[in-house]
Amino acid sequence: MGTANGNKGLILPPYFAAMSDEAIDSAAKPFPAQALLPWLVGAAVYGLLLTLGPRLLNDPDSYSHVAVGSWILAHGSLPTSDLFSFSMHGAPWIAFEWLSEVIYAAVYALSGWGGTVTLASAMIALALGLQMHVLLRKLPPMPALLIVVAAIVLLAPHMLARPHVLTLPVMVIWTAALVDCMDRRAPPPYWALPLLVLWANLHGSVVLGLGLIGPAVLEQVLAETRNEWPRVLMRWLPFTALAIAACCLTPYGAETLLMPFTTLGLGRGLNWIQEWRPQDFSHVSAFELLLLAGLLGLSRGVRLPAVRVLVVLGLLHFALAQARNIDLLAMLAPLYLAAPLARQFGAATRDDAAGPARGLKLAVLAVMIAATALAQVRDMRPDRRNTPETAIAAAGLANAGPVLNDYTFGGYLIFAGIPTFIDGRGELFGGPFIERYNLDVSLADLNDFLRLLDQYKIEATLLQPSTPAVALLDRLPDWQRVYGDDVAVVHKRLAAPKH
């Protein structure tokens, strides 16, 4: 059922049906006590992440991001070809997350792994605090808090010291600016364009930010009569052109904008990388429970504008297709749903019992500073399962020649200055290479595994103990196990490779 304010498809209670978007925004402006809630959410998340500490270093690529950033700082330039592997050495490659890597490297140089954990924790907490701030403009505190808690649960598996967490605050601010234009039918937010420049240099997902302009334009077009469509389109056309230009303001030009398409082009190779696999519903997960809860909530008569339905469905598709994209659903979908939910269940209300909010903010800030100081004295290191340091030292792999390494050890090898056979840079190695590697070390094709050892003149292997290839190497006459522990097993070739 349509309404007087043009929000087609919404079923509204009588009071909210008479309210314009501007009236809802006015009623929803945060007052001091509500303004404190984002600080409390951010502080709680920050403290929790600092307490968890090393869990943010569970990803093997944390090593390689610091290493690449250190190389950039040391050389004062950006790589345009592979410098860190022997299997693809010299092949075209760009450090499309260069700014994030430089920031991580600089922080690591100043305060070690404790500093990288603190930085990642601060950015995640800031993003969730910003999300809470935006939601409170539309919703009462309790619904807003429940939504943010759900976002925290969904985001939890990917709270890692990696470039994507540095983009989360930028992503929230940019999306909130576009959604605000949709809610108020306002002109394009030109002030937000510098965010795209920052985003483009921090992470390759900036193409998503560019894509989110489309729904903002479409919803404004559909809210107008047909003869007004050209006016709306012409209002957004210069903004879109500038946004595209902003995304290309990187040392690599437009290449970073195209990087997600290169990654998605890995095809079946993505199935071997855990974070790129589809969601697994073979067991009950937090994602499934929250998804069902969300569907149940929307079944209570909530109807959304068609464009927002498409946006949320798109984010849900990304989250289902690749597990890593659940971050997008957690952080962005609530921003698109806030105003429709406010009209359905109630908008934010004035809180006159504000109290000394400014003093409380300072107290929260003081606690966060103290937590930061305490975190720096903890011994934080990446997960030992991704750190074959002992095996490398005991077997002398630094000078052993080409090493066939486990995929999860690639980040540490880059960090240690040892050329990799494979690592987390899927866009460099390509789908066929990744698939061949995984099939070979799992002995799905035993003969090809033997050919691979000779083709790349492998002199040593560094694999996880559970890898099927380890058992084969134990039995091959030309190979000898020289070291083994619960992290890694090392074999060395006894005879020269055949040519």
PEDATA-V755224 format. One line per field, one symbol per residue. ss: DSSP state (~ for helix, > for strand, _ for the rest). psi: psi as a letter, one per 40 degrees, with the letter a starting at -180 (. if undefined). A space follows every 10 residues. Layout:
# PEDATA-V755224
ss: ???
psi: ???
This chain:
# PEDATA-V755224
ss: __________ ___~~~~___ ~~~~~~~~__ _~~~~~~~~~ ~~~~~~~~~~ ~~~~~~~___ ~~~~~~~~~~ ~~~~~_____ >___>_____ _>_____~~~ ~~~~~~~~~~ ~~~~~~~~~~ ~~~~~~~~~~ ~~~~~~____ ~~~~~~~~~~ ~~~~~~~~__ __~~~~~~~~ ~~~~~~~~~~ ~~~~_____~ ~~~~~~~~~~ ~~___~~~~~ ~~~~~~~~~~ ~~___~~~~~ ~~~~~~~~~~ ~~~~~~~___ ____~~~~~~ ~~~~__~~~~ ~~_~~~____ _____~~~~~ ~~~~~~~~__ _____~~~~~ ~~~~~~~~~~ ~_~~~~~~~~ ~~~~~~~~~~ ~~~~~_____ ______~~~~ ~~~~~~~~~~ ~~~~~~____ ___~~~__~~ ~~~~~_~~~_ __>>>_~~~~ ~~~~~~___> _____~~~~_ ~~~~~~~~~~ ~____~~~~~ ~~~~~____> >>>____~~~ ~~~~~___>> >>>>____>> >>>______
psi: hiideegheh hiiddddeii dddddddehh iddddddddd dddddddddd ddbedefehd eddddddddd ddddefiiie iheeiddfhe ihiigefddd dddddddddd eadddddddd dddddddddd dddddeedii dddddddddd dddddddegi giddddeddd dddddddddd dddefiiigd dedddddddd edieeddddd dedddddddd ddeiideedd dddddedddd dddddddegi debedddedd ddddeebedd eehdeeiiih eeihiddddd ddddddddef ehhiiddddd dddddddddd dhddeddddd ddddddeddd ddddehiiih hegdagdddd dddddddddd dddddeeigh iihddegfdd ddddefedfe ahhhiideed dddddefhhi diaegddddi dddddddddd eefdgddddd dddddefhei igiidehddd ddddehdeih heihaedihh iihdiiii.
